[in-house]
Every structure is written in structure tokens, then in C-alpha cells.
Amino acid sequence: MDTSRVCVCVSERTKEIGTMKAIGAKNVDILLIFLSESGYTGIAGGFLGGALGFALGIVIGNFIGLPISVSANLWVMVVIFAVLTSVVAGAWPAWKAANLDPVEAFRQG
């Protein structure tokens, strides 16, 4: 997941974060919400990107006469890489969201 998108997502949701913290959400709860959103984006991106990449690889490989083999292990590795990349990219904005002061969140939102 693009880090700038996550930062925008956090800055757009400051009021929501402040409300969750005001009613008792812990820092770890907020952190897990944003990290799970990053992970879901990585899963979707990994599956769709892997499918598109494999399909294009097969089409182009057939066009130029290069045999392409697609394996389930490779697809799993693509998805795992996409999830890890998304979660790592979302870690800093998630940390910032988790440590946001509720009063400051309401003031900004």
C-alpha cells in the first residue's frame, strides 16, 4: 500500500480515531485496525496483481513463443510479498494514528 495514501487516510479519519479513543479504544486497537486495512489491501492487490501478471505472462509468452509455467507456490509468494509490503508501508501511519491524542484529533477533525 502506498504510504502517502495511508497518511491521507489517517489524516481524513482523525475525528473517527478521536471518537474511538474517547470511548475507550486502546492504542493497540487503533494500530491493529490500520494494519489490518493495509493487510487486506495487500491481499487484494496480491491476488489481482498476480492474476493479471500471470495472464499477461502467458499471453505474451505465447505471442513470442516462450513457454510460461504458472505455479501455485509462485502465486502464494506473490500474495505474501504484497501483504508484507502493504503492512510495512502502513506501519508508520498506523503508529501515528494509534498515538493520536483524542482532544487533538477533535481539534483537527
Biopython code that builds the backbone (N, CA, C, O; Angstrom):
import numpy as np
from Bio.PDB.StructureBuilder import StructureBuilder

atoms = [
    (1, "MET", "N", (0.842, -1.166, 0.000)),
    (1, "MET", "CA", (0.000, 0.000, 0.000)),
    (1, "MET", "C", (0.880, 1.219, 0.000)),
    (1, "MET", "O", (1.906, 1.262, 0.679)),
    (2, "ASP", "N", (0.472, 2.219, -0.772)),
    (2, "ASP", "CA", (1.208, 3.451, -0.879)),
    (2, "ASP", "C", (1.142, 4.192, 0.456)),
    (2, "ASP", "O", (0.057, 4.403, 0.999)),
    (3, "THR", "N", (2.308, 4.588, 0.987)),
    (3, "THR", "CA", (2.367, 5.247, 2.286)),
    (3, "THR", "C", (1.631, 6.578, 2.282)),
    (3, "THR", "O", (0.992, 6.926, 3.275)),
    (4, "SER", "N", (1.708, 7.333, 1.183)),
    (4, "SER", "CA", (1.027, 8.625, 1.152)),
    (4, "SER", "C", (-0.482, 8.431, 1.234)),
    (4, "SER", "O", (-1.177, 9.264, 1.815)),
    (5, "ARG", "N", (-0.995, 7.355, 0.666)),
    (5, "ARG", "CA", (-2.423, 7.083, 0.735)),
    (5, "ARG", "C", (-2.835, 6.783, 2.168)),
    (5, "ARG", "O", (-3.888, 7.229, 2.623)),
    (6, "VAL", "N", (-2.006, 6.028, 2.876)),
    (6, "VAL", "CA", (-2.334, 5.708, 4.260)),
    (6, "VAL", "C", (-2.279, 6.963, 5.111)),
    (6, "VAL", "O", (-3.133, 7.152, 5.978)),
    (7, "CYS", "N", (-1.298, 7.824, 4.886)),
    (7, "CYS", "CA", (-1.213, 9.067, 5.649)),
    (7, "CYS", "C", (-2.449, 9.918, 5.413)),
    (7, "CYS", "O", (-2.993, 10.504, 6.349)),
    (8, "VAL", "N", (-2.892, 9.989, 4.167)),
    (8, "VAL", "CA", (-4.104, 10.735, 3.860)),
    (8, "VAL", "C", (-5.288, 10.091, 4.560)),
    (8, "VAL", "O", (-6.156, 10.784, 5.092)),
    (9, "CYS", "N", (-5.323, 8.770, 4.558)),
    (9, "CYS", "CA", (-6.417, 8.045, 5.209)),
    (9, "CYS", "C", (-6.447, 8.367, 6.702)),
    (9, "CYS", "O", (-7.523, 8.582, 7.261)),
    (10, "VAL", "N", (-5.309, 8.405, 7.342)),
    (10, "VAL", "CA", (-5.241, 8.722, 8.770)),
    (10, "VAL", "C", (-5.660, 10.167, 9.004)),
    (10, "VAL", "O", (-6.432, 10.447, 9.922)),
    (11, "SER", "N", (-5.158, 11.089, 8.181)),
    (11, "SER", "CA", (-5.495, 12.499, 8.402)),
    (11, "SER", "C", (-6.965, 12.779, 8.120)),
    (11, "SER", "O", (-7.547, 13.681, 8.722)),
    (12, "GLU", "N", (-7.578, 12.014, 7.208)),
    (12, "GLU", "CA", (-9.002, 12.195, 6.939)),
    (12, "GLU", "C", (-9.878, 11.574, 8.024)),
    (12, "GLU", "O", (-11.051, 11.925, 8.153)),
    (13, "ARG", "N", (-9.320, 10.665, 8.793)),
    (13, "ARG", "CA", (-10.113, 9.944, 9.786)),
    (13, "ARG", "C", (-9.762, 10.340, 11.213)),
    (13, "ARG", "O", (-9.996, 9.565, 12.141)),
    (14, "THR", "N", (-9.206, 11.531, 11.405)),
    (14, "THR", "CA", (-8.805, 11.935, 12.751)),
    (14, "THR", "C", (-9.991, 12.014, 13.701)),
    (14, "THR", "O", (-9.874, 11.642, 14.869)),
    (15, "LYS", "N", (-11.124, 12.491, 13.218)),
    (15, "LYS", "CA", (-12.300, 12.592, 14.086)),
    (15, "LYS", "C", (-12.778, 11.198, 14.500)),
    (15, "LYS", "O", (-13.156, 10.980, 15.650)),
    (16, "GLU", "N", (-12.757, 10.270, 13.560)),
    (16, "GLU", "CA", (-13.147, 8.887, 13.861)),
    (16, "GLU", "C", (-12.188, 8.262, 14.878)),
    (16, "GLU", "O", (-12.615, 7.578, 15.808)),
    (17, "ILE", "N", (-10.890, 8.506, 14.692)),
    (17, "ILE", "CA", (-9.892, 7.985, 15.631)),
    (17, "ILE", "C", (-10.098, 8.597, 17.006)),
    (17, "ILE", "O", (-10.035, 7.895, 18.015)),
    (18, "GLY", "N", (-10.346, 9.909, 17.052)),
    (18, "GLY", "CA", (-10.593, 10.584, 18.323)),
    (18, "GLY", "C", (-11.817, 10.034, 19.023)),
    (18, "GLY", "O", (-11.808, 9.862, 20.242)),
    (19, "THR", "N", (-12.881, 9.754, 18.263)),
    (19, "THR", "CA", (-14.099, 9.188, 18.854)),
    (19, "THR", "C", (-13.826, 7.802, 19.425)),
    (19, "THR", "O", (-14.254, 7.488, 20.536)),
    (20, "MET", "N", (-13.109, 6.969, 18.662)),
    (20, "MET", "CA", (-12.801, 5.624, 19.161)),
    (20, "MET", "C", (-11.974, 5.687, 20.439)),
    (20, "MET", "O", (-12.222, 4.931, 21.378)),
    (21, "LYS", "N", (-10.995, 6.585, 20.479)),
    (21, "LYS", "CA", (-10.162, 6.703, 21.675)),
    (21, "LYS", "C", (-10.950, 7.283, 22.844)),
    (21, "LYS", "O", (-10.725, 6.904, 23.993)),
    (22, "ALA", "N", (-11.878, 8.206, 22.554)),
    (22, "ALA", "CA", (-12.675, 8.815, 23.618)),
    (22, "ALA", "C", (-13.615, 7.803, 24.269)),
    (22, "ALA", "O", (-13.930, 7.935, 25.452)),
    (23, "ILE", "N", (-14.066, 6.802, 23.525)),
    (23, "ILE", "CA", (-14.962, 5.797, 24.107)),
    (23, "ILE", "C", (-14.213, 4.574, 24.617)),
    (23, "ILE", "O", (-14.829, 3.581, 25.004)),
    (24, "GLY", "N", (-12.880, 4.644, 24.617)),
    (24, "GLY", "CA", (-12.117, 3.600, 25.288)),
    (24, "GLY", "C", (-11.229, 2.717, 24.436)),
    (24, "GLY", "O", (-10.660, 1.755, 24.951)),
    (25, "ALA", "N", (-11.090, 3.008, 23.151)),
    (25, "ALA", "CA", (-10.197, 2.195, 22.316)),
    (25, "ALA", "C", (-8.748, 2.430, 22.755)),
    (25, "ALA", "O", (-8.336, 3.561, 23.010)),
    (26, "LYS", "N", (-8.004, 1.355, 22.833)),
    (26, "LYS", "CA", (-6.598, 1.446, 23.217)),
    (26, "LYS", "C", (-5.757, 1.706, 21.971)),
    (26, "LYS", "O", (-6.217, 1.531, 20.843)),
    (27, "ASN", "N", (-4.523, 2.126, 22.197)),
    (27, "ASN", "CA", (-3.612, 2.379, 21.078)),
    (27, "ASN", "C", (-3.446, 1.149, 20.198)),
    (27, "ASN", "O", (-3.410, 1.252, 18.972)),
    (28, "VAL", "N", (-3.346, -0.007, 20.829)),
    (28, "VAL", "CA", (-3.154, -1.235, 20.062)),
    (28, "VAL", "C", (-4.386, -1.540, 19.195)),
    (28, "VAL", "O", (-4.249, -2.104, 18.110)),
    (29, "ASP", "N", (-5.572, -1.175, 19.660)),
    (29, "ASP", "CA", (-6.781, -1.379, 18.860)),
    (29, "ASP", "C", (-6.728, -0.553, 17.575)),
    (29, "ASP", "O", (-7.022, -1.059, 16.492)),
    (30, "ILE", "N", (-6.357, 0.703, 17.702)),
    (30, "ILE", "CA", (-6.261, 1.591, 16.542)),
    (30, "ILE", "C", (-5.165, 1.094, 15.603)),
    (30, "ILE", "O", (-5.345, 1.065, 14.386)),
    (31, "LEU", "N", (-4.031, 0.706, 16.179)),
    (31, "LEU", "CA", (-2.920, 0.193, 15.382)),
    (31, "LEU", "C", (-3.350, -1.026, 14.574)),
    (31, "LEU", "O", (-3.048, -1.121, 13.385)),
    (32, "LEU", "N", (-4.048, -1.950, 15.211)),
    (32, "LEU", "CA", (-4.486, -3.163, 14.515)),
    (32, "LEU", "C", (-5.524, -2.876, 13.439)),
    (32, "LEU", "O", (-5.559, -3.562, 12.417)),
    (33, "ILE", "N", (-6.366, -1.876, 13.652)),
    (33, "ILE", "CA", (-7.353, -1.509, 12.628)),
    (33, "ILE", "C", (-6.642, -1.069, 11.354)),
    (33, "ILE", "O", (-6.962, -1.542, 10.264)),
    (34, "PHE", "N", (-5.682, -0.166, 11.492)),
    (34, "PHE", "CA", (-4.998, 0.349, 10.308)),
    (34, "PHE", "C", (-4.081, -0.692, 9.681)),
    (34, "PHE", "O", (-3.968, -0.752, 8.457)),
    (35, "LEU", "N", (-3.428, -1.510, 10.492)),
    (35, "LEU", "CA", (-2.579, -2.559, 9.929)),
    (35, "LEU", "C", (-3.404, -3.628, 9.219)),
    (35, "LEU", "O", (-2.979, -4.162, 8.195)),
    (36, "SER", "N", (-4.585, -3.942, 9.758)),
    (36, "SER", "CA", (-5.433, -4.925, 9.081)),
    (36, "SER", "C", (-5.957, -4.375, 7.762)),
    (36, "SER", "O", (-6.078, -5.117, 6.787)),
    (37, "GLU", "N", (-6.271, -3.075, 7.720)),
    (37, "GLU", "CA", (-6.683, -2.474, 6.452)),
    (37, "GLU", "C", (-5.556, -2.555, 5.425)),
    (37, "GLU", "O", (-5.801, -2.822, 4.249)),
    (38, "SER", "N", (-4.333, -2.327, 5.868)),
    (38, "SER", "CA", (-3.190, -2.459, 4.970)),
    (38, "SER", "C", (-3.039, -3.897, 4.488)),
    (38, "SER", "O", (-2.759, -4.145, 3.316)),
    (39, "GLY", "N", (-3.227, -4.832, 5.397)),
    (39, "GLY", "CA", (-3.125, -6.246, 5.025)),
    (39, "GLY", "C", (-4.191, -6.667, 4.029)),
    (39, "GLY", "O", (-3.911, -7.408, 3.088)),
    (40, "TYR", "N", (-5.422, -6.190, 4.237)),
    (40, "TYR", "CA", (-6.496, -6.522, 3.289)),
    (40, "TYR", "C", (-6.199, -5.950, 1.907)),
    (40, "TYR", "O", (-6.455, -6.597, 0.891)),
    (41, "THR", "N", (-5.668, -4.753, 1.875)),
    (41, "THR", "CA", (-5.299, -4.158, 0.596)),
    (41, "THR", "C", (-4.198, -4.979, -0.067)),
    (41, "THR", "O", (-4.213, -5.174, -1.283)),
    (42, "GLY", "N", (-3.256, -5.454, 0.715)),
    (42, "GLY", "CA", (-2.187, -6.294, 0.178)),
    (42, "GLY", "C", (-2.696, -7.609, -0.360)),
    (42, "GLY", "O", (-2.225, -8.078, -1.397)),
    (43, "ILE", "N", (-3.655, -8.216, 0.330)),
    (43, "ILE", "CA", (-4.228, -9.480, -0.152)),
    (43, "ILE", "C", (-4.934, -9.255, -1.486)),
    (43, "ILE", "O", (-4.731, -10.009, -2.438)),
    (44, "ALA", "N", (-5.757, -8.224, -1.549)),
    (44, "ALA", "CA", (-6.480, -7.933, -2.795)),
    (44, "ALA", "C", (-5.500, -7.606, -3.919)),
    (44, "ALA", "O", (-5.633, -8.110, -5.034)),
    (45, "GLY", "N", (-4.525, -6.767, -3.621)),
    (45, "GLY", "CA", (-3.530, -6.404, -4.626)),
    (45, "GLY", "C", (-2.686, -7.580, -5.072)),
    (45, "GLY", "O", (-2.347, -7.695, -6.250)),
    (46, "GLY", "N", (-2.345, -8.455, -4.135)),
    (46, "GLY", "CA", (-1.549, -9.639, -4.477)),
    (46, "GLY", "C", (-2.306, -10.596, -5.377)),
    (46, "GLY", "O", (-1.761, -11.096, -6.361)),
    (47, "PHE", "N", (-3.564, -10.853, -5.039)),
    (47, "PHE", "CA", (-4.363, -11.752, -5.874)),
    (47, "PHE", "C", (-4.607, -11.155, -7.258)),
    (47, "PHE", "O", (-4.397, -11.818, -8.274)),
    (48, "LEU", "N", (-5.053, -9.899, -7.289)),
    (48, "LEU", "CA", (-5.346, -9.277, -8.579)),
    (48, "LEU", "C", (-4.077, -9.046, -9.400)),
    (48, "LEU", "O", (-4.055, -9.318, -10.600)),
    (49, "GLY", "N", (-3.044, -8.558, -8.769)),
    (49, "GLY", "CA", (-1.779, -8.339, -9.467)),
    (49, "GLY", "C", (-1.156, -9.631, -9.953)),
    (49, "GLY", "O", (-0.627, -9.693, -11.063)),
    (50, "GLY", "N", (-1.218, -10.671, -9.120)),
    (50, "GLY", "CA", (-0.702, -11.973, -9.540)),
    (50, "GLY", "C", (-1.479, -12.532, -10.718)),
    (50, "GLY", "O", (-0.893, -13.044, -11.671)),
    (51, "ALA", "N", (-2.802, -12.433, -10.652)),
    (51, "ALA", "CA", (-3.633, -12.944, -11.749)),
    (51, "ALA", "C", (-3.352, -12.186, -13.040)),
    (51, "ALA", "O", (-3.193, -12.795, -14.098)),
    (52, "LEU", "N", (-3.290, -10.865, -12.957)),
    (52, "LEU", "CA", (-3.011, -10.067, -14.145)),
    (52, "LEU", "C", (-1.608, -10.347, -14.679)),
    (52, "LEU", "O", (-1.413, -10.470, -15.888)),
    (53, "GLY", "N", (-0.647, -10.444, -13.790)),
    (53, "GLY", "CA", (0.728, -10.729, -14.202)),
    (53, "GLY", "C", (0.863, -12.090, -14.852)),
    (53, "GLY", "O", (1.536, -12.232, -15.873)),
    (54, "PHE", "N", (0.227, -13.090, -14.267)),
    (54, "PHE", "CA", (0.291, -14.425, -14.861)),
    (54, "PHE", "C", (-0.418, -14.459, -16.206)),
    (54, "PHE", "O", (0.084, -15.057, -17.158)),
    (55, "ALA", "N", (-1.581, -13.822, -16.291)),
    (55, "ALA", "CA", (-2.331, -13.804, -17.551)),
    (55, "ALA", "C", (-1.529, -13.104, -18.645)),
    (55, "ALA", "O", (-1.420, -13.613, -19.760)),
    (56, "LEU", "N", (-0.967, -11.936, -18.325)),
    (56, "LEU", "CA", (-0.152, -11.228, -19.314)),
    (56, "LEU", "C", (1.095, -12.023, -19.680)),
    (56, "LEU", "O", (1.509, -12.036, -20.839)),
    (57, "GLY", "N", (1.690, -12.683, -18.697)),
    (57, "GLY", "CA", (2.863, -13.512, -18.964)),
    (57, "GLY", "C", (2.551, -14.636, -19.923)),
    (57, "GLY", "O", (3.340, -14.923, -20.824)),
    (58, "ILE", "N", (1.411, -15.277, -19.742)),
    (58, "ILE", "CA", (1.014, -16.372, -20.624)),
    (58, "ILE", "C", (0.723, -15.846, -22.030)),
    (58, "ILE", "O", (1.169, -16.425, -23.020)),
    (59, "VAL", "N", (-0.030, -14.743, -22.111)),
    (59, "VAL", "CA", (-0.371, -14.173, -23.424)),
    (59, "VAL", "C", (0.887, -13.734, -24.164)),
    (59, "VAL", "O", (1.068, -14.075, -25.333)),
    (60, "ILE", "N", (1.749, -12.986, -23.500)),
    (60, "ILE", "CA", (2.969, -12.502, -24.153)),
    (60, "ILE", "C", (3.909, -13.663, -24.445)),
    (60, "ILE", "O", (4.546, -13.701, -25.498)),
    (61, "GLY", "N", (3.996, -14.616, -23.508)),
    (61, "GLY", "CA", (4.844, -15.787, -23.734)),
    (61, "GLY", "C", (4.397, -16.579, -24.947)),
    (61, "GLY", "O", (5.228, -17.023, -25.740)),
    (62, "ASN", "N", (3.088, -16.763, -25.101)),
    (62, "ASN", "CA", (2.580, -17.466, -26.289)),
    (62, "ASN", "C", (2.834, -16.661, -27.556)),
    (62, "ASN", "O", (3.120, -17.230, -28.610)),
    (63, "PHE", "N", (2.731, -15.346, -27.457)),
    (63, "PHE", "CA", (2.940, -14.478, -28.617)),
    (63, "PHE", "C", (4.369, -14.546, -29.130)),
    (63, "PHE", "O", (4.600, -14.566, -30.339)),
    (64, "ILE", "N", (5.329, -14.583, -28.208)),
    (64, "ILE", "CA", (6.735, -14.597, -28.627)),
    (64, "ILE", "C", (7.322, -16.005, -28.648)),
    (64, "ILE", "O", (8.501, -16.184, -28.955)),
    (65, "GLY", "N", (6.508, -16.993, -28.326)),
    (65, "GLY", "CA", (6.977, -18.377, -28.396)),
    (65, "GLY", "C", (7.794, -18.821, -27.199)),
    (65, "GLY", "O", (8.621, -19.724, -27.322)),
    (66, "LEU", "N", (7.584, -18.219, -26.062)),
    (66, "LEU", "CA", (8.301, -18.570, -24.841)),
    (66, "LEU", "C", (7.328, -19.259, -23.892)),
    (66, "LEU", "O", (6.357, -18.643, -23.452)),
    (67, "PRO", "N", (7.570, -20.517, -23.574)),
    (67, "PRO", "CA", (6.627, -21.205, -22.681)),
    (67, "PRO", "C", (6.706, -20.649, -21.254)),
    (67, "PRO", "O", (7.790, -20.441, -20.710)),
    (68, "ILE", "N", (5.545, -20.419, -20.675)),
    (68, "ILE", "CA", (5.453, -19.881, -19.316)),
    (68, "ILE", "C", (4.766, -20.916, -18.435)),
    (68, "ILE", "O", (3.732, -21.472, -18.804)),
    (69, "SER", "N", (5.347, -21.166, -17.274)),
    (69, "SER", "CA", (4.694, -22.074, -16.330)),
    (69, "SER", "C", (4.239, -21.266, -15.114)),
    (69, "SER", "O", (4.992, -20.462, -14.563)),
    (70, "VAL", "N", (3.017, -21.494, -14.720)),
    (70, "VAL", "CA", (2.439, -20.810, -13.570)),
    (70, "VAL", "C", (2.258, -21.846, -12.472)),
    (70, "VAL", "O", (1.678, -22.909, -12.694)),
    (71, "SER", "N", (2.761, -21.523, -11.285)),
    (71, "SER", "CA", (2.625, -22.469, -10.176)),
    (71, "SER", "C", (1.899, -21.811, -9.008)),
    (71, "SER", "O", (1.920, -20.592, -8.841)),
    (72, "ALA", "N", (1.270, -22.638, -8.224)),
    (72, "ALA", "CA", (0.558, -22.145, -7.046)),
    (72, "ALA", "C", (1.539, -21.562, -6.029)),
    (72, "ALA", "O", (1.224, -20.586, -5.348)),
    (73, "ASN", "N", (2.730, -22.162, -5.929)),
    (73, "ASN", "CA", (3.737, -21.648, -4.989)),
    (73, "ASN", "C", (4.144, -20.222, -5.335)),
    (73, "ASN", "O", (4.307, -19.384, -4.448)),
    (74, "LEU", "N", (4.307, -19.953, -6.624)),
    (74, "LEU", "CA", (4.679, -18.609, -7.039)),
    (74, "LEU", "C", (3.573, -17.626, -6.700)),
    (74, "LEU", "O", (3.851, -16.520, -6.235)),
    (75, "TRP", "N", (2.327, -18.010, -6.926)),
    (75, "TRP", "CA", (1.205, -17.122, -6.630)),
    (75, "TRP", "C", (1.135, -16.838, -5.117)),
    (75, "TRP", "O", (0.884, -15.705, -4.708)),
    (76, "VAL", "N", (1.354, -17.853, -4.308)),
    (76, "VAL", "CA", (1.356, -17.673, -2.854)),
    (76, "VAL", "C", (2.460, -16.709, -2.435)),
    (76, "VAL", "O", (2.254, -15.853, -1.575)),
    (77, "MET", "N", (3.632, -16.855, -3.048)),
    (77, "MET", "CA", (4.738, -15.947, -2.717)),
    (77, "MET", "C", (4.423, -14.512, -3.136)),
    (77, "MET", "O", (4.789, -13.570, -2.432)),
    (78, "VAL", "N", (3.748, -14.334, -4.277)),
    (78, "VAL", "CA", (3.353, -13.001, -4.725)),
    (78, "VAL", "C", (2.402, -12.367, -3.718)),
    (78, "VAL", "O", (2.558, -11.199, -3.361)),
    (79, "VAL", "N", (1.422, -13.132, -3.261)),
    (79, "VAL", "CA", (0.447, -12.607, -2.300)),
    (79, "VAL", "C", (1.129, -12.288, -0.969)),
    (79, "VAL", "O", (0.868, -11.238, -0.382)),
    (80, "ILE", "N", (1.984, -13.164, -0.494)),
    (80, "ILE", "CA", (2.698, -12.915, 0.767)),
    (80, "ILE", "C", (3.559, -11.667, 0.655)),
    (80, "ILE", "O", (3.591, -10.853, 1.578)),
    (81, "PHE", "N", (4.257, -11.506, -0.464)),
    (81, "PHE", "CA", (5.078, -10.310, -0.662)),
    (81, "PHE", "C", (4.219, -9.049, -0.669)),
    (81, "PHE", "O", (4.594, -8.035, -0.080)),
    (82, "ALA", "N", (3.069, -9.111, -1.334)),
    (82, "ALA", "CA", (2.180, -7.947, -1.392)),
    (82, "ALA", "C", (1.656, -7.596, -0.005)),
    (82, "ALA", "O", (1.587, -6.419, 0.347)),
    (83, "VAL", "N", (1.291, -8.587, 0.776)),
    (83, "VAL", "CA", (0.783, -8.332, 2.135)),
    (83, "VAL", "C", (1.884, -7.744, 3.014)),
    (83, "VAL", "O", (1.660, -6.758, 3.716)),
    (84, "LEU", "N", (3.058, -8.338, 2.978)),
    (84, "LEU", "CA", (4.160, -7.824, 3.793)),
    (84, "LEU", "C", (4.521, -6.393, 3.402)),
    (84, "LEU", "O", (4.745, -5.546, 4.267)),
    (85, "THR", "N", (4.576, -6.129, 2.113)),
    (85, "THR", "CA", (4.892, -4.782, 1.647)),
    (85, "THR", "C", (3.832, -3.788, 2.108)),
    (85, "THR", "O", (4.165, -2.688, 2.549)),
    (86, "SER", "N", (2.584, -4.157, 2.012)),
    (86, "SER", "CA", (1.495, -3.265, 2.421)),
    (86, "SER", "C", (1.522, -2.995, 3.918)),
    (86, "SER", "O", (1.337, -1.856, 4.346)),
    (87, "VAL", "N", (1.749, -4.018, 4.707)),
    (87, "VAL", "CA", (1.767, -3.848, 6.162)),
    (87, "VAL", "C", (2.969, -3.009, 6.592)),
    (87, "VAL", "O", (2.845, -2.163, 7.478)),
    (88, "VAL", "N", (4.114, -3.230, 5.985)),
    (88, "VAL", "CA", (5.295, -2.426, 6.322)),
    (88, "VAL", "C", (5.064, -0.969, 5.929)),
    (88, "VAL", "O", (5.420, -0.060, 6.680)),
    (89, "ALA", "N", (4.470, -0.741, 4.757)),
    (89, "ALA", "CA", (4.202, 0.627, 4.314)),
    (89, "ALA", "C", (3.145, 1.304, 5.192)),
    (89, "ALA", "O", (3.152, 2.527, 5.336)),
    (90, "GLY", "N", (2.250, 0.525, 5.771)),
    (90, "GLY", "CA", (1.200, 1.094, 6.611)),
    (90, "GLY", "C", (1.556, 1.193, 8.077)),
    (90, "GLY", "O", (0.765, 1.711, 8.865)),
    (91, "ALA", "N", (2.727, 0.709, 8.465)),
    (91, "ALA", "CA", (3.088, 0.672, 9.883)),
    (91, "ALA", "C", (3.253, 2.071, 10.479)),
    (91, "ALA", "O", (2.731, 2.335, 11.562)),
    (92, "TRP", "N", (3.960, 2.963, 9.804)),
    (92, "TRP", "CA", (4.197, 4.298, 10.354)),
    (92, "TRP", "C", (2.903, 5.100, 10.481)),
    (92, "TRP", "O", (2.651, 5.659, 11.549)),
    (93, "PRO", "N", (2.076, 5.182, 9.446)),
    (93, "PRO", "CA", (0.806, 5.900, 9.615)),
    (93, "PRO", "C", (-0.094, 5.262, 10.677)),
    (93, "PRO", "O", (-0.805, 5.968, 11.392)),
    (94, "ALA", "N", (-0.064, 3.932, 10.781)),
    (94, "ALA", "CA", (-0.853, 3.264, 11.812)),
    (94, "ALA", "C", (-0.340, 3.638, 13.199)),
    (94, "ALA", "O", (-1.127, 3.845, 14.122)),
    (95, "TRP", "N", (0.957, 3.723, 13.339)),
    (95, "TRP", "CA", (1.564, 4.122, 14.615)),
    (95, "TRP", "C", (1.169, 5.561, 14.966)),
    (95, "TRP", "O", (0.851, 5.869, 16.115)),
    (96, "LYS", "N", (1.195, 6.435, 13.951)),
    (96, "LYS", "CA", (0.791, 7.824, 14.185)),
    (96, "LYS", "C", (-0.671, 7.905, 14.599)),
    (96, "LYS", "O", (-1.024, 8.676, 15.491)),
    (97, "ALA", "N", (-1.517, 7.118, 13.961)),
    (97, "ALA", "CA", (-2.945, 7.120, 14.295)),
    (97, "ALA", "C", (-3.170, 6.597, 15.705)),
    (97, "ALA", "O", (-3.994, 7.130, 16.449)),
    (98, "ALA", "N", (-2.437, 5.555, 16.068)),
    (98, "ALA", "CA", (-2.617, 4.948, 17.386)),
    (98, "ALA", "C", (-2.189, 5.894, 18.502)),
    (98, "ALA", "O", (-2.752, 5.854, 19.596)),
    (99, "ASN", "N", (-1.218, 6.728, 18.240)),
    (99, "ASN", "CA", (-0.709, 7.624, 19.271)),
    (99, "ASN", "C", (-1.309, 9.023, 19.203)),
    (99, "ASN", "O", (-0.808, 9.942, 19.850)),
    (100, "LEU", "N", (-2.361, 9.192, 18.438)),
    (100, "LEU", "CA", (-3.032, 10.478, 18.311)),
    (100, "LEU", "C", (-3.803, 10.789, 19.591)),
    (100, "LEU", "O", (-4.527, 9.942, 20.113)),
    (101, "ASP", "N", (-3.642, 11.992, 20.079)),
    (101, "ASP", "CA", (-4.364, 12.445, 21.270)),
    (101, "ASP", "C", (-5.822, 12.713, 20.886)),
    (101, "ASP", "O", (-6.069, 13.420, 19.909)),
    (102, "PRO", "N", (-6.802, 12.166, 21.631)),
    (102, "PRO", "CA", (-8.206, 12.350, 21.263)),
    (102, "PRO", "C", (-8.635, 13.814, 21.185)),
    (102, "PRO", "O", (-9.408, 14.184, 20.302)),
    (103, "VAL", "N", (-8.147, 14.638, 22.089)),
    (103, "VAL", "CA", (-8.517, 16.053, 22.080)),
    (103, "VAL", "C", (-7.961, 16.720, 20.823)),
    (103, "VAL", "O", (-8.643, 17.511, 20.172)),
    (104, "GLU", "N", (-6.717, 16.388, 20.494)),
    (104, "GLU", "CA", (-6.089, 16.945, 19.294)),
    (104, "GLU", "C", (-6.810, 16.447, 18.027)),
    (104, "GLU", "O", (-6.941, 17.181, 17.048)),
    (105, "ALA", "N", (-7.266, 15.207, 18.065)),
    (105, "ALA", "CA", (-7.997, 14.651, 16.918)),
    (105, "ALA", "C", (-9.291, 15.413, 16.686)),
    (105, "ALA", "O", (-9.630, 15.709, 15.540)),
    (106, "PHE", "N", (-10.011, 15.733, 17.735)),
    (106, "PHE", "CA", (-11.243, 16.500, 17.579)),
    (106, "PHE", "C", (-10.965, 17.923, 17.122)),
    (106, "PHE", "O", (-11.741, 18.508, 16.366)),
    (107, "ARG", "N", (-9.858, 18.470, 17.582)),
    (107, "ARG", "CA", (-9.489, 19.824, 17.179)),
    (107, "ARG", "C", (-9.132, 19.874, 15.694)),
    (107, "ARG", "O", (-9.485, 20.828, 15.001)),
    (108, "GLN", "N", (-8.421, 18.834, 15.197)),
    (108, "GLN", "CA", (-8.034, 18.787, 13.784)),
    (108, "GLN", "C", (-9.218, 18.422, 12.893)),
    (108, "GLN", "O", (-9.365, 18.963, 11.797)),
    (109, "GLY", "N", (-10.057, 17.507, 13.361)),
    (109, "GLY", "CA", (-11.149, 16.986, 12.554)),
    (109, "GLY", "C", (-12.235, 17.971, 12.425)),
    (109, "GLY", "O", (-13.243, 17.697, 11.773)),
]
sb = StructureBuilder()
sb.init_structure("model")
sb.init_model(0)
sb.init_chain("A")
sb.init_seg("    ")
for serial, (resi, resn, name, xyz) in enumerate(atoms, 1):
    if name == "N":
        sb.init_residue(resn, " ", resi, " ")
    sb.init_atom(name, np.array(xyz, "f"), 0.0, 1.0, " ", f" {name:<3s}", serial, name[0])
structure = sb.get_structure()
